Amino acid sequence: MSHKSIDKVKRRIRQKVRGSAEKPRLSVFRSNNHIYAQLIDDVLGKTILSSSTLEASISSKLESTSTCEASILVGQHIAKKSLEANITTVVFDRGGRIYHGRIKALADAAREHGLKF
């Protein structure tokens, strides 16, 4: 998928997916080397929580930060942080990417560790 088409899909998704303080948006961004997850309150335009493979606690456990294993760790970490902040339900934003591979691994890991979406 080209960059322009991902932006088009992302805009179309964001028209339907909105986060609030009670039910924030779980936004996932995947680059070639890393994966990032954020809980965002779109009403205030603020990031509530974030997690990524750039964090020392996650990257120290991995050989490579661009694998499904890395995505699973980020999903578990963001779920743990959000449950500590009393956030149990979120709206998932796949960031214009297809729901498979690393995106799916992160989402499944977050669901397994208590997030509902």
NULUMDREN-989772 format. One line per field, with one value per atom (N, C-alpha, C, O): x negated, y, z negated; residue in three letters. Coordinates in Angstrom, 2 decimals, padded with zeros to 5 digits. Each point is the difference from the previous one (the first is absolute). Layout:
x = c(X, ...) .
y = c(Y, ...) .
z = c(Z, ...) .
rest = c(ALA, ...) .
END
This chain:
x = c(-000.84, 000.84, -000.89, -000.96, 001.29, -000.80, 000.37, 001.04, -001.91, 000.20, 001.30, 000.71, -000.40, 001.21, 001.25, 000.96, -000.95, 001.19, 000.18, 001.13, -002.23, 000.11, 000.60, 000.85, -001.27, 000.56, 001.49, 000.76, -000.35, 001.41, 000.82, 001.07, -001.56, 000.69, 000.03, 001.02, -002.13, -000.08, 001.05, 000.65, -000.50, 001.01, 001.41, 000.84, -000.59, 001.32, 000.31, 001.13, -002.12, 000.17, 000.26, 000.88, -001.64, 000.09, 001.34, 000.38, 000.34, 001.33, 000.97, 000.94, -001.18, 000.91, -000.50, 000.82, -002.12, -000.58, -000.42, -000.89, 001.54, -000.32, -000.21, 000.73, -001.72, -000.26, 000.45, 000.04, 000.29, 000.38, -000.74, -000.76, 000.97, -000.67, 000.47, -000.80, 002.10, 000.53, -000.40, -000.26, 000.19, -000.30, -001.01, 000.39, -001.69, -001.00, -000.28, 000.36, -001.00, -000.37, -001.37, -000.96, 000.85, -001.28, -000.56, 000.40, -001.31, -000.59, -001.31, -000.85, 000.69, -001.20, -000.72, 000.60, -001.90, -000.84, -001.13, -000.68, 000.49, -001.04, -000.97, 000.39, -001.67, -001.04, -000.75, 000.35, -001.35, -000.77, -000.74, -000.20, -000.22, -000.83, 000.70, -000.45, 001.55, 000.63, 001.51, 000.55, 000.11, 001.46, 000.35, -000.63, 001.63, 000.39, 001.50, 000.77, -000.36, 001.42, 000.26, -000.78, 001.90, 000.37, 001.48, 000.80, -000.44, 001.40, 000.24, -000.66, 001.62, 000.20, 001.43, 000.95, -000.82, 001.29, 000.16, -000.63, 001.47, 000.17, 000.78, -000.12, 000.90, 000.75, -000.97, 000.15, -001.14, -000.99, -001.22, -000.79, 000.63, -001.17, -001.26, -001.08, 001.21, -001.14, -000.26, 000.92, -002.21, -000.39, 000.03, -000.64, 001.38, 000.14, -001.16, -000.66, 000.40, -001.07, -000.66, 000.59, -001.83, -000.65, -000.97, -000.43, 000.11, -000.96, -000.59, 000.69, -001.95, -000.63, -001.21, -000.41, -000.14, -001.19, -001.24, -001.09, 001.23, -001.13, -000.25, -001.07, 002.06, -000.16, -001.02, -000.02, -000.83, -001.08, 000.52, -000.59, 001.70, 000.55, 000.49, 000.05, 000.30, 000.47, -001.15, -000.16, -000.64, -001.07, -001.09, -000.68, 000.51, -001.03, 000.36, -000.88, 002.17, 000.45, -000.03, 000.28, -000.60, 000.15, -001.32, -000.92, 000.84, -001.12, 000.26, -000.89, 002.15, 000.40, 001.29, 000.89, -000.80, 001.19, 001.03, 001.03, -001.28, 000.91, 000.68, 000.22, 000.10, 000.62, 001.36, 000.36, 000.39, 001.28, -000.21, 000.84, -001.95, -000.33, -000.11, 000.47, -001.08, -000.11, 001.38, 000.28, 000.58, 001.36, 000.80, 000.78, -000.97, 000.70, -000.41, 000.85, -002.14, -000.47, 000.57, 000.37, -000.31, 000.56, 001.49, 000.49, 000.24, 001.42, 000.24, 000.92, -001.75, 000.12, -000.30, 000.69, -001.72, -000.43, 001.06, 000.27, 000.32, 001.01, 001.27, 000.67, -000.34, 001.17, -000.23, 000.89, -002.09, -000.32, 000.06, 000.57, -001.16, 000.02, 001.42, 000.36, 000.46, 001.36, 000.86, 000.83, -001.01, 000.77, -000.40, 000.84, -002.12, -000.45, 000.62, 000.22, 000.08, 000.64, 001.52, 000.68, -000.13, 001.44, 000.67, 001.14, -001.82, 000.57, 000.13, -001.00, 002.24, 000.21, 000.50, -000.23, 000.91, 000.58, -000.63, -000.14, -000.23, -000.61, 000.63, 000.74, -001.04, 000.38, -001.30, -000.95, 000.89, -001.24, -000.14, 000.93, -002.10, -000.34, -001.25, -001.09, 001.26, -001.12, -000.92, -000.97, 001.24, -000.89, -000.10, -001.04, 002.10, 000.01, -000.65, 000.02, -000.57, -000.66, 001.01, 001.05, -001.37, 000.83, -000.09, -001.07, 002.19, 000.04, -000.55, 000.77, -002.07, -000.66, -001.44, -000.47, -000.24, -001.41, -000.23, 000.60, -001.47, -000.40, 001.14, 000.08, 000.81, 001.15, 000.94, 000.45, -000.16, 000.88, -000.62, 000.71, -002.01, -000.69, 000.12, 000.26, -000.44, 000.14, 001.43, 000.21, 000.78, 001.40, 000.38, 000.65, -001.05, 000.33, -000.64, 000.63, -001.87, -000.68, 000.68, 000.13, 000.30, 000.71, 001.32, 000.37, 000.35, 001.27, -000.22, 000.75, -001.78, -000.28, -000.33, 000.23, -000.78, -000.40, 001.03, -000.33, 001.57, 001.09, 000.64, 001.03, -001.59, 000.66, 001.16, -000.08, 001.17, 001.18, 000.16, 000.04, 000.03, 000.32, 000.40, 000.31) .
y = c(-001.17, 001.17, 001.24, 000.09, 000.84, 001.21, 000.92, -000.16, 001.13, 000.94, 000.78, 000.25, 000.15, 000.78, -000.80, 000.53, -001.80, -000.80, -000.30, -000.10, -000.06, -000.20, 001.24, -000.11, 001.29, 001.24, 000.11, 000.49, -000.94, 000.04, -000.93, 000.39, -001.58, -000.96, 000.51, -000.12, 000.71, 000.53, 001.10, 000.03, 000.86, 001.06, -000.59, 000.47, -001.49, -000.63, -000.68, 000.07, -000.72, -000.65, 001.04, -000.19, 001.28, 001.02, 000.75, 000.61, -000.64, 000.60, -000.77, 000.57, -001.88, -000.86, -000.26, -000.20, 000.18, -000.39, 001.23, 000.75, -000.53, 001.12, -000.51, -000.88, 001.41, -000.38, 001.07, 001.18, -001.60, 000.95, -000.41, -000.97, 001.70, -000.32, -001.36, -000.75, 000.43, -001.26, -001.16, -001.10, 001.35, -001.04, 000.57, 000.41, -000.40, 000.61, -000.84, -001.17, 001.80, -000.67, -000.63, 000.67, -001.96, -000.71, 000.09, -000.76, 001.69, 000.24, -000.77, 000.06, -000.78, -000.80, 000.54, 000.21, 000.02, 000.41, -001.00, -000.34, -000.13, -000.98, 000.58, 000.45, -000.45, 000.36, -001.27, -001.08, 001.18, -001.19, -000.59, -001.21, 002.06, -000.45, -000.08, -000.72, 001.44, 000.09, -000.03, 000.11, -000.27, 000.11, 000.85, -000.12, 000.98, 000.95, -000.13, -000.22, 000.36, -000.01, 001.16, 000.27, 000.43, 001.13, -000.08, -000.43, 000.83, 000.21, 001.50, 000.78, -000.37, 001.42, 000.41, -000.69, 001.83, 000.64, 001.06, 001.06, -001.35, 000.92, 001.25, 001.01, -001.05, 001.19, 001.09, 001.16, -001.54, 000.96, 000.08, 000.94, -001.92, -000.04, -000.36, 000.49, -001.36, -000.36, -001.50, -000.80, 000.45, -001.39, -000.34, 000.67, -001.71, -000.41, -000.89, 000.24, -001.29, -000.96, -000.36, 000.15, -000.62, -000.48, -001.12, -000.14, -000.65, -001.08, -000.28, 000.15, -000.54, -000.30, -000.90, -000.25, -000.22, -000.84, 000.84, -000.56, 001.86, 000.87, 000.02, 000.41, -000.85, -000.02, -001.05, -001.11, 001.46, -000.90, -001.30, -001.06, 001.13, -001.21, -001.01, -001.20, 001.66, -000.89, -000.42, -001.18, 002.15, -000.30, -000.89, -000.71, 000.74, -000.83, -001.49, -000.85, 000.53, -001.39, -000.57, -001.19, 002.01, -000.40, -000.03, 000.77, -001.65, 000.02, 001.03, 000.76, -000.74, 000.93, 000.69, -000.63, 001.93, 000.75, 000.04, 000.65, -001.35, 000.04, -001.35, -000.39, -000.32, -001.32, -000.02, 000.92, -002.00, -000.18, -000.16, 000.40, -000.99, -000.16, 001.37, 000.19, 000.76, 001.37, 000.64, 000.69, -000.92, 000.55, -000.57, 000.72, -002.00, -000.63, 000.65, 000.28, -000.02, 000.64, 001.41, 000.40, 000.35, 001.36, -000.08, 000.81, -001.76, -000.17, -000.33, 000.54, -001.43, -000.35, 001.20, 000.23, 000.52, 001.15, 001.11, 000.59, -000.30, 001.06, -000.43, 000.83, -002.12, -000.50, 000.11, 000.42, -000.79, 000.08, 001.45, 000.28, 000.64, 001.42, 000.54, 000.74, -001.11, 000.55, -000.55, 000.73, -002.00, -000.55, 000.65, 000.19, 000.16, 000.73, 001.39, 000.53, 000.05, 001.32, -000.10, 000.98, -002.18, -000.25, 000.20, 000.46, -000.79, 000.04, -001.45, -000.71, 000.28, -001.39, -000.14, -001.03, 002.05, -000.06, 001.07, 001.15, -001.54, 000.93, -000.19, -000.96, 001.88, -000.10, -000.22, 000.76, -001.80, -000.36, 000.75, 000.04, 000.56, 000.72, -000.65, 000.13, -000.83, -000.74, 000.88, -000.50, 001.78, 000.94, -000.16, 000.30, -000.77, -000.15, -001.28, -000.27, -000.51, -001.26, -001.14, 000.08, -001.15, -001.19, -000.69, -000.03, -000.52, -000.65, -001.42, -000.97, 000.85, -001.30, 000.21, 001.14, -002.21, 000.10, 000.71, -000.36, 001.36, 000.69, 000.80, 000.10, 000.47, 000.76, -000.96, 000.30, -001.45, -000.99, -000.57, -000.22, -000.02, -000.55, 000.96, -000.43, 001.72, 001.00, 000.02, 000.01, -000.01, 000.06, -001.24, 000.12, -001.29, -001.24, -000.04, -000.44, 000.90, 000.02, 000.97, -000.30, 001.44, 000.97, -000.58, 000.18, -000.87, -000.63, -001.09, -000.08, -000.74, -001.09, 000.52, -000.69, 001.90, 000.57, 000.97, 000.79, -000.83, 000.69, 001.18, 000.49, 000.00, 001.11, -000.53, -001.08, 001.83, -000.39, 000.93, 001.23, -001.83, 000.74, -000.97, 000.42) .
z = c(000.00, 000.00, 000.00, -000.76, 001.60, 000.05, -001.16, -000.64, 000.40, -001.11, 000.19, -000.98, 002.23, 000.24, -000.30, -000.56, 000.93, -000.24, -001.49, -000.47, -000.28, -001.45, -000.64, -000.89, 001.32, -000.54, 000.30, -000.84, 002.03, 000.37, -000.90, -000.49, 000.28, -000.86, -001.43, -000.68, 000.22, -001.36, -000.22, -001.04, 002.02, -000.11, -000.06, -000.76, 001.56, 000.03, -001.34, -000.49, -000.09, -001.31, -001.07, -000.84, 000.85, -001.05, 000.04, -001.00, 002.14, 000.04, -000.89, -000.55, 000.41, -000.76, -001.41, -000.90, 000.68, -001.28, -000.78, 000.43, -001.58, -000.87, -001.41, -000.46, -000.22, -001.38, -000.96, 000.34, -001.57, -001.05, -001.27, 000.01, -001.08, -001.26, -000.53, -000.57, 000.74, -000.48, 000.91, -000.48, 001.78, 000.98, 001.01, 001.09, -001.45, 000.87, 001.25, 000.07, 000.88, 001.25, -000.17, -000.39, 000.67, -000.01, 001.41, 000.89, -000.69, 001.30, 000.13, -000.89, 001.99, 000.24, 001.23, 001.05, -001.20, 001.12, 000.14, -000.97, 002.19, 000.28, 001.01, 001.08, -001.44, 000.95, 000.36, -000.48, 001.31, 000.36, -001.19, -000.08, -000.86, -001.11, -001.35, -000.88, 000.70, -001.32, 000.13, 001.09, -002.23, -000.07, -001.22, -001.06, 001.21, -001.03, -000.26, 000.93, -002.18, -000.37, -000.94, -000.91, 001.14, -000.84, -000.34, 000.83, -002.03, -000.36, 000.07, -000.69, 001.52, 000.30, -000.33, 000.35, -001.04, -000.24, 001.09, -000.05, 001.05, 001.13, -000.37, 000.70, -001.76, -000.43, -000.44, 000.38, -001.19, -000.47, 000.91, -000.09, 000.98, 000.87, -000.77, 000.32, -001.32, -000.86, 000.05, 000.11, -000.18, -000.15, -001.48, -000.82, 000.47, -001.39, -000.41, -001.01, 001.81, -000.25, 001.31, 001.07, -001.15, 001.21, -000.36, -001.14, 002.15, -000.14, 001.37, 001.02, -000.98, 001.28, -000.22, -001.13, 002.23, -000.07, -000.30, -000.16, 000.09, -000.36, -001.51, -000.44, -000.34, -001.46, -000.39, 000.54, -001.48, -000.42, -000.58, 000.21, -000.95, -000.61, 001.04, -000.28, 001.46, 001.06, 000.91, 000.30, 000.14, 000.97, -000.59, 000.74, -002.06, -000.63, 000.06, -000.08, 000.24, 000.05, 001.42, 000.19, 000.80, 001.40, 000.75, -000.30, 001.28, 000.93, 001.08, 000.39, 000.11, 001.04, -000.41, -000.55, 000.83, -000.38, 001.13, -000.14, 001.24, 001.14, 000.23, 001.14, -002.22, 000.12, -000.69, -000.73, 000.98, -000.69, -001.50, -000.80, 000.42, -001.42, -000.68, -001.12, 001.81, -000.53, -000.12, -000.97, 001.96, -000.02, -001.17, -000.63, 000.35, -001.12, -001.31, -000.85, 000.68, -001.24, -000.15, -001.10, 002.20, -000.06, -000.33, -000.79, 001.38, -000.31, -001.46, -000.63, 000.08, -001.41, -000.89, -000.99, 001.36, -000.80, 000.00, -001.05, 002.21, 000.07, -000.76, -000.61, 000.66, -000.73, -001.51, -000.74, 000.30, -001.42, -000.49, -001.06, 001.83, -000.39, -000.05, -000.92, 001.90, 000.05, -001.13, -000.54, 000.18, -001.12, -001.31, -000.88, 000.74, -001.19, -000.07, -001.09, 002.26, 000.06, 000.04, 000.30, -000.60, -000.02, 001.35, 000.06, 001.01, 001.35, 000.46, 000.14, 000.09, 000.40, 001.44, 000.64, -000.13, 001.33, 000.89, -000.41, 001.62, 000.95, 001.37, 000.23, 000.68, 001.40, 000.76, -000.17, 001.02, 000.68, 001.31, 000.81, -000.60, 001.23, 000.58, -000.56, 001.67, 000.59, 000.83, 000.58, -000.51, 000.66, 001.51, 000.58, 000.05, 001.44, 000.50, 001.20, -002.08, 000.38, 000.00, -000.64, 001.35, 000.02, -001.36, -000.61, 000.15, -001.30, 000.12, 000.06, -000.04, -000.06, -000.39, -000.03, -000.25, -000.34, -001.31, -001.02, 001.03, -001.22, -000.63, -001.22, 002.04, -000.51, -000.74, -001.11, 001.71, -000.61, -001.27, -000.98, 000.99, -001.17, -001.19, -001.12, 001.37, -001.07, -000.53, -001.22, 002.11, -000.42, -000.81, -001.03, 001.50, -000.71, -001.38, -000.96, 000.85, -001.30, -000.96, -001.19, 001.70, -000.86, -000.47, -001.16, 002.03, -000.38, -001.06, -000.97, 001.16, -000.93, -001.40, -001.00, 000.94, -001.30, -000.57, -000.88, 001.38, -000.66, 000.70, -000.47, 001.58, 000.70, 000.80, 000.59, -000.55, 000.77, 001.20, -000.15, 001.33, 001.24, 001.07, 001.12) .
rest = c(MET, MET, MET, MET, SER, SER, SER, SER, HIS, HIS, HIS, HIS, LYS, LYS, LYS, LYS, SER, SER, SER, SER, ILE, ILE, ILE, ILE, ASP, ASP, ASP, ASP, LYS, LYS, LYS, LYS, VAL, VAL, VAL, VAL, LYS, LYS, LYS, LYS, ARG, ARG, ARG, ARG, ARG, ARG, ARG, ARG, ILE, ILE, ILE, ILE, ARG, ARG, ARG, ARG, GLN, GLN, GLN, GLN, LYS, LYS, LYS, LYS, VAL, VAL, VAL, VAL, ARG, ARG, ARG, ARG, GLY, GLY, GLY, GLY, SER, SER, SER, SER, ALA, ALA, ALA, ALA, GLU, GLU, GLU, GLU, LYS, LYS, LYS, LYS, PRO, PRO, PRO, PRO, ARG, ARG, ARG, ARG, LEU, LEU, LEU, LEU, SER, SER, SER, SER, VAL, VAL, VAL, VAL, PHE, PHE, PHE, PHE, ARG, ARG, ARG, ARG, SER, SER, SER, SER, ASN, ASN, ASN, ASN, ASN, ASN, ASN, ASN, HIS, HIS, HIS, HIS, ILE, ILE, ILE, ILE, TYR, TYR, TYR, TYR, ALA, ALA, ALA, ALA, GLN, GLN, GLN, GLN, LEU, LEU, LEU, LEU, ILE, ILE, ILE, ILE, ASP, ASP, ASP, ASP, ASP, ASP, ASP, ASP, VAL, VAL, VAL, VAL, LEU, LEU, LEU, LEU, GLY, GLY, GLY, GLY, LYS, LYS, LYS, LYS, THR, THR, THR, THR, ILE, ILE, ILE, ILE, LEU, LEU, LEU, LEU, SER, SER, SER, SER, SER, SER, SER, SER, SER, SER, SER, SER, THR, THR, THR, THR, LEU, LEU, LEU, LEU, GLU, GLU, GLU, GLU, ALA, ALA, ALA, ALA, SER, SER, SER, SER, ILE, ILE, ILE, ILE, SER, SER, SER, SER, SER, SER, SER, SER, LYS, LYS, LYS, LYS, LEU, LEU, LEU, LEU, GLU, GLU, GLU, GLU, SER, SER, SER, SER, THR, THR, THR, THR, SER, SER, SER, SER, THR, THR, THR, THR, CYS, CYS, CYS, CYS, GLU, GLU, GLU, GLU, ALA, ALA, ALA, ALA, SER, SER, SER, SER, ILE, ILE, ILE, ILE, LEU, LEU, LEU, LEU, VAL, VAL, VAL, VAL, GLY, GLY, GLY, GLY, GLN, GLN, GLN, GLN, HIS, HIS, HIS, HIS, ILE, ILE, ILE, ILE, ALA, ALA, ALA, ALA, LYS, LYS, LYS, LYS, LYS, LYS, LYS, LYS, SER, SER, SER, SER, LEU, LEU, LEU, LEU, GLU, GLU, GLU, GLU, ALA, ALA, ALA, ALA, ASN, ASN, ASN, ASN, ILE, ILE, ILE, ILE, THR, THR, THR, THR, THR, THR, THR, THR, VAL, VAL, VAL, VAL, VAL, VAL, VAL, VAL, PHE, PHE, PHE, PHE, ASP, ASP, ASP, ASP, ARG, ARG, ARG, ARG, GLY, GLY, GLY, GLY, GLY, GLY, GLY, GLY, ARG, ARG, ARG, ARG, ILE, ILE, ILE, ILE, TYR, TYR, TYR, TYR, HIS, HIS, HIS, HIS, GLY, GLY, GLY, GLY, ARG, ARG, ARG, ARG, ILE, ILE, ILE, ILE, LYS, LYS, LYS, LYS, ALA, ALA, ALA, ALA, LEU, LEU, LEU, LEU, ALA, ALA, ALA, ALA, ASP, ASP, ASP, ASP, ALA, ALA, ALA, ALA, ALA, ALA, ALA, ALA, ARG, ARG, ARG, ARG, GLU, GLU, GLU, GLU, HIS, HIS, HIS, HIS, GLY, GLY, GLY, GLY, LEU, LEU, LEU, LEU, LYS, LYS, LYS, LYS, PHE, PHE, PHE, PHE) .
END
